[in-house]
Amino acid sequence: MKEQNNIPTSKVERATKFVQTGAKIGGNYIKHYAKKAFNPELTKEQLHEDNSKDVYETLSQLKGSALKVAQMLSQDKNMLPQAYVDKFTMAQYSAPPLSYPLVVKTFQKYFGKSPESMFDTFERNASNAASIGQVHKATKDGKVFAVKIQYPGVAESVSSDLKLVKPFALRLMNMKEKDLDMYMDEVESKLIEETDYELELRRSNEISTQCAHITGLVFPAYYPEYSSKRILTMDWLEGLHMKEFLATNPSQEIRNQIGQLLWDFYDFQMHQLRTVHADPHPGNFLMRSNGSLGVIDFGCVKEIPEEFYTEYFKLLNKEVIEDKTELLKTFERLNFFDAEDTALQREIFFDLFCEMTHLLGLPFYSETFDFSDDSYFKRIYDFGEHISNVKEIKDARQARGSRHGIYINRTYFGLYNLLNQLGANVRTKSYGEVAIEV
């Protein structure tokens, strides 16, 4: 893969890249409609292919929050055309890496020495490269390490990048600006946290220690003496990412075993720790032929406020689901309704939220759930398509739901998708069920 020798870091350089990409997309549209004039049957597939290639090329050069948002969008199969999903998925661990001189420059800045002077060996080529940083393999005194190096300027550009992305988000989500700001603030705070490797080291140690009792999960040890605010050193874990692992044709027993580890890992964090690894995409897990699972990258962690936890997880309680009055109060407390809603809008939204809650909660309503059932995911995608076309929703333009729901919903969508790709059948009995208040 071609390496980058520099990253645009100033606001002007990064804004210019966005403008240049906008011009390319405009050109793609002109070409598409010129061809369509002679061929009315022409679909938008090639247009999406060309646009996704140009957008990804720009975002992968900018890296940081711009590429991270693309990676997040790639996890939602309803949000974007497939061509974009295919391209943006590469941001999980296959982004173009930085050239070695830039890696050395980062080491000089934070340690005052080169990688070779800190380790016995240090591989010049990155093993993986994602949106925020890239990983190199190193050894010292017989131990093998994974050394994660953050791209230069990423932390400083989070806020300005999100301001550039905001107009596209407003158009995509059809939302009032003041409502979008609430969600953008939540995303910005998480992205800033992701660039703080000292915070990640502390959280990695805390969560891996608290989850160590789950047999089969494997966590790396972290090394503060070889880490800094922009460099994070941990044990090198063996294992394969999802796509490579599935290519080995693992047995159903092993798929179920790894799926169960994923479920138990997230269920324990949600209900016992109230703090959760909120970035469940294939790039953050390493799967092994013996059914064990390596967990890496605790950059994105969501701490769940008690008040939100209580209301959100009431929706897993069958008594609440079957009690219309209690369900209505729970939706109110989760900000699913807006003060400007008409009576008709409230009725329509209530019915839609009931259907959505039932559909997404199905795995929790039984002892086991077969996530390999593609018909279940088709129902979810069809429902997403349906609500995106409901006139009252398109016209409303109000935000729905608590800001805390962004990363919790994203975590569950990511987990469901991982289990679907794995084809796992797991025991879904949960650690917690919130009761109705008496």
C-alpha positions, 0 to 999 in steps of 0.5 A: 500500500502506498505510504503518505509522506505528509498530512494536511494539518492546518485548517486552510489545507484541510478545508482546501481538500474538502473543497477539491473533493466537492469539485470532483463530486460535482464533475462526477454528477455532470458526467453521470447526467450527460451519460443518462441523457443518452441512456435513460436506464443508467443507474447511479451505481457507477456514480456512487462508485466514483464518488465513494472513491474520491471521498475516501481518497481525500478522507484517507489523506486527511485521516483523523476525525474526518476518516473516523466519521466515515468509518462510523458511517460504514457500520450502518448499512442503511445510512449509505449506498453499498459502494460507500460502505465498501470503501469506508470499511477500509478505514477500520484497519486498512488506511494508507499508512504514514511513511517511516520518517514521520513515525521517527519524527513523532518518537523524537517529539515525545521521547527525544529518541528514535524507535530503534534506540528504544526497542531491540527491533522495530518494523518500519512498515505498519502492520495496520493503519486506521483513522487515528493512528497506525501500529508497528511491531517491535521487540525488546528483551524477548517480548513482542509489542504492538506500538500505536503511533498517532498521526500528526495533527489529528488531535488538534484538527478534531473540532475544525474537521467536524465544522467542515463535516457539519453542513453534509451532516445537516443535509444527510440527517435533515435536522435543525442545526441546534438539534444537530449541535447536541449530537455533534458535541457528543461525537466531538467529545468522544473523538477528542478522548480517542486522541488522548493515548494516556487516557486510553492506557488508563481505561484499557487497564481498568476495563481489561482488569474488570473483564479478566474473569470472562474466560476466553477473552485475551487483553494485552498488557500496556506499558507506560514507560514506552507510551506517551500522549500520542504513542501507546505500547502494548503486548502484541496479540496473535489472531486474525481479523474477522474477514481473514478468520472466516476465510479459514472456515471455522466450525460452527462451534468455534463461531458460537464460542467467539460470538458468546465471548463478544456478547458476554463482554458487552453485556457485562460492561453495559450492566455491571461496569456502566462503562463500555468499549463503544467501537465494536468493529472488526478491526478491534478484535482478533479471533483465534482457532481455539475460540478465544478472542483478543480485544484491542483499542479502548480509544472509544469508551462511553460512560453511561449516566445512571439516569439514562441507563435506567430508562434505556434498559427499561425497554428490555423489560417485557412488562414495560413493553406491554404497558402502554402508559409506562412505555409512553413515560419511558419514551418521554424521559428518553426525549423521543418526543418533541414539545412541538409535536402534534397529536398525530405526530406523537401517535405516529412516532409512538407506533414507530418507536414501539415497533423499533423497540420490539424489533431491536430488542428481540435478541433479549427476549429469549434465552438464545438468539441466532444472529446468522439469521439474515432475515432478521437483519433484513427486517431491521434494514427494511424498517430503517428504509420504511421510517426514512420515507415516512412523511411526518419524520422527513418533515419533523426535522427535530432530534429524537432521543438522548445524546447518550443514545448515539454511542450506546445504539452504535455499540449494539448495532456494531455488536449485532453486525459482528455476530451476524458476520460471524454467523453465531448463535449465542445465549443472550440472557442479560446481566441486567433487567431494569424493573418498573418503578413502583 
